[in-house]
């Protein structure tokens, strides 16, 4: 079962590629929503308000299922696609790469643009800290306060991440369990009988 994915740990310092007077600034951001993506692009447009193009590609989802490319006025296939190709080559997800271009007065042609956008994306990815994360399922677990010791013992013995907890007359936990470990962990928890557990959306 595939239950890991690769992504970047944090925003990466920009990389600069130059060709015939044009400047290409590559940026990489970890992202989890289209709202985040829009915000990063808007911020770059404010920061580089004199630039000509803000081309990008992104991929999201633990299973790498969502992606988009944008040439932002450059010839079709000359910008977004080469950027996305670098995302694919590093096998990363939950990432946005934006390459900001300042036009230097000399046209580069499609092949020159492909090289420029590919290289800027490649360089910023090479500077990025890439990490492997597990795909976890989230569960809500409820137990009485008197059974807390039993529950805590399981948490210590099994690969469970406690995401949040409320300790009142009844105790409610949100927990994360690695996908490949779910069946084993759930079976062990359900043996307690005194515990309710359900998958969260």
Buried (B, 14 or more C-beta within 10 A) or exposed (E): EEBEBBBBEEEBEBBEBEBEEBBBBBBBBBBEEEEBBEEBBEEBEEEBEEBBBBBBBBBBEBEBEEBBBBBBEBEEEBBBBBBBBBBEEBEBBBBBBBBBBBBBEEEBEBEBBBBBBBBBBBBBBEBBEBEEBBBBBEBBBBBEEEBEEBBEEBBEEBBBEEBEEEEEEEBBBBBBBBBBBBEEBBEEBEEBEEBEBEEEE
